[in-house]
Amino acid sequence: MDELVKQAMAKWPNVPDCYGWLGLDARGDWYMRDDSVQALGPFSRNKGSKLQHDKLKAFIARNYLADAQGRWYFQNGPQRVFVELEITPWVWLLQPDGSVQAHTGQTVCPQRCFVDEQGHVYLETDVGFGLVHSQDVGVAAQHVETGLWVPQHIQTQDMAHRFGFVLSPQNALQQQA
């Protein structure tokens, strides 16, 4: 977490959380969702505006965390901006050197491979569970063919519970009310 963010949290400890305004899609792209987009329905159907500003995306990536309930958020100064997830909290990018990188830029260590009923490839890593980027499925298939990865089957509907993440913190909050 950025030092300036920590200082802002100490200075303003009681800033209310923000829900529904930020989303992460299955390709690792961030989306801003204003009131009008949110009124159109869930993130999976109405993403909003794709963030293009590299410094803003890097700031979000450095301050992207999960709480004890498995809700992922971006710590924006003193405010938690909870993230609507299209599929998983992480999107993995397979690098030419064989390493695996998160959509946030950090290098991770794969531990287990999974394939769902639609053929999507997932990895459980040292930092969590995520989807292999669609452009890297060919490389993932090579890893499976060579025995580097041995995929286990998983049902899409079971992933969030099994790996402890919340797809829609906004919906979870509304269900509690």
C-alpha positions in Angstrom: 0.0 0.0 0.0 1.3 3.5 -0.8 2.6 5.5 2.1 0.3 8.5 1.1 -2.7 6.2 1.3 -1.6 5.0 4.8 -1.3 8.7 5.9 -4.7 9.6 4.6 -6.2 6.6 6.4 -4.7 7.8 9.7 -5.8 11.4 9.1 -9.4 10.5 8.1 -10.3 7.2 9.7 -14.1 7.3 9.3 -14.6 7.8 5.5 -17.5 5.7 4.3 -16.9 2.8 1.9 -17.8 3.0 -1.7 -19.7 0.2 -3.6 -20.5 -0.4 -7.2 -18.2 2.2 -8.7 -15.2 0.1 -9.8 -15.1 -3.3 -11.7 -12.5 -5.8 -12.8 -13.3 -7.8 -15.9 -12.1 -11.2 -17.1 -9.3 -9.6 -19.1 -7.8 -7.7 -16.1 -9.2 -4.4 -17.1 -10.6 -1.8 -14.6 -13.9 -0.1 -15.3 -15.5 3.0 -13.6 -19.3 2.6 -13.1 -21.2 5.8 -12.4 -24.8 6.0 -11.2 -26.3 5.7 -14.6 -24.2 2.5 -15.5 -25.1 1.0 -12.1 -28.8 1.6 -12.7 -28.5 -0.5 -15.9 -27.7 -3.7 -13.9 -24.8 -5.8 -12.7 -21.2 -5.4 -13.8 -21.3 -8.6 -15.8 -23.8 -6.9 -18.2 -22.9 -3.2 -17.9 -19.3 -2.6 -17.3 -19.0 1.2 -17.6 -16.0 3.1 -18.8 -12.7 1.3 -19.2 -9.8 3.0 -17.4 -7.1 4.0 -19.8 -4.8 6.2 -17.6 -1.7 4.1 -16.9 -0.8 6.0 -13.6 -4.3 5.5 -12.2 -4.3 1.8 -13.1 -0.9 1.4 -11.5 -2.2 3.3 -8.3 -5.2 1.0 -8.1 -2.9 -2.1 -8.6 -0.6 -1.1 -5.8 -3.5 -0.6 -3.4 -5.7 -3.6 -4.4 -6.5 -5.7 -1.3 -9.1 -8.1 0.2 -10.9 -7.8 3.5 -11.6 -10.7 5.9 -14.9 -11.4 4.1 -13.2 -11.9 0.7 -14.4 -8.6 -0.7 -11.7 -7.1 -2.9 -11.2 -3.3 -2.8 -9.0 -0.5 -3.9 -7.8 1.6 -0.9 -8.2 5.1 -2.4 -6.7 7.3 0.3 -9.0 6.9 3.4 -11.8 5.3 1.4 -12.3 1.6 0.4 -13.7 1.3 -3.1 -15.1 -2.2 -3.3 -14.6 -3.9 -6.7 -17.2 -5.7 -8.7 -15.6 -8.9 -10.1 -16.7 -10.3 -13.4 -15.2 -13.8 -12.6 -12.2 -13.8 -10.2 -10.1 -11.3 -8.2 -7.0 -12.0 -10.2 -6.3 -12.3 -14.0 -3.0 -14.1 -14.8 -0.8 -13.2 -17.7 1.6 -16.0 -18.9 5.0 -14.5 -19.7 7.4 -15.6 -22.5 10.0 -16.7 -19.8 7.5 -19.1 -18.3 6.6 -16.9 -15.3 3.1 -15.9 -14.4 2.1 -12.3 -13.7 -1.0 -10.8 -12.2 -3.0 -8.1 -13.9 -1.6 -5.8 -11.2 2.0 -6.5 -12.4 3.3 -8.7 -9.6 4.9 -12.1 -10.4 3.2 -15.1 -8.7 3.9 -18.8 -8.2 1.3 -21.2 -9.6 0.4 -24.0 -7.3 -2.6 -25.7 -8.9 -4.4 -25.5 -12.3 -8.2 -25.8 -12.8 -10.5 -25.9 -15.8 -14.2 -25.1 -15.6 -17.2 -26.5 -17.5 -16.6 -24.0 -20.3 -12.9 -24.7 -20.7 -11.6 -21.6 -19.0 -8.3 -22.1 -17.3 -7.6 -20.9 -13.7 -4.6 -21.0 -11.4 -4.4 -21.0 -7.7 -1.1 -19.2 -6.8 0.7 -18.0 -3.8 -1.4 -14.8 -3.8 -4.8 -16.3 -4.6 -7.1 -17.7 -7.3 -7.6 -16.2 -10.7 -8.4 -16.7 -14.4 -5.7 -17.2 -17.0 -6.1 -14.4 -19.6 -7.9 -15.5 -22.7 -4.9 -14.6 -24.9 -2.7 -17.0 -22.9 -4.9 -20.1 -23.1 -2.7 -21.5 -25.9 0.4 -21.3 -23.7 -1.6 -22.8 -20.8 -2.6 -25.7 -23.0 1.2 -26.3 -23.7 1.8 -26.4 -20.0 -0.9 -29.0 -19.6 0.3 -31.1 -22.5 3.9 -31.1 -21.2 2.7 -32.1 -17.7 3.8 -28.8 -16.1 0.2 -28.2 -15.0 -2.3 -31.0 -14.3 -5.8 -29.4 -14.4 -8.5 -30.3 -11.9 -12.1 -29.7 -12.8 -14.1 -27.0 -11.1 -17.6 -25.6 -11.5 -17.8 -21.9 -12.1 -20.6 -21.6 -9.5 -18.3 -23.1 -6.8 -15.2 -20.9 -7.3 -16.1 -17.9 -5.1 -17.1 -20.0 -2.1 -14.2 -22.4 -2.5 -11.5 -19.7 -2.8 -13.1 -17.2 -0.5 -13.9 -14.2 -2.7 -17.1 -12.1 -3.2 -18.0 -11.3 -6.8 -20.3 -8.4 -5.9 -19.6 -6.6 -2.6 -22.5 -4.3 -3.5 -25.0 -7.2 -3.8 -23.6 -8.8 -0.6 -24.2 -5.5 1.2 -27.7 -5.1 -0.1 -28.5 -8.7 0.9 -27.4 -8.0 4.5 -29.7 -4.9 4.7 
